[in-house]
Amino acid sequence: MKLWINKTKTPTHLIVKLHAEEHSSYEYIGDLDTDKLKKFLQELQKDMDVDKNIKLLNYYGYLHLFIKED
């Protein structure tokens, strides 16, 4: 799946927006297969339900994540 990403970092959290379609303000991160996508999502947040989020990304074509910084 070809993916584009936009990250917004604040002192308390990180907002990550992934899209399967090109967006002008988003950075292309590559054509990721399922294993690479799982690894990428696990690096963002260790306790994330990766399989659920991949299903949402496949269904909707985008995924917005709100990750709390410790």
Stockholm file with secondary structure:
# STOCKHOLM 1.0

chainA/1-70         MKLWINKTKTPTHLIVKLHAEEHSSYEYIGDLDTDKLKKFLQELQKDMDVDKNIKLLNYYGYLHLFIKED
#=GR chainA/1-70 SS CEEEEEEEECSSEEEEEEESSCCTTSEEEEECCHHHHHHHHHHHCTTCCHHHHHHHHHHHSEEEEEEECC
#=GC SS_cons        CEEEEEEEECSSEEEEEEESSCCTTSEEEEECCHHHHHHHHHHHCTTCCHHHHHHHHHHHSEEEEEEECC
//
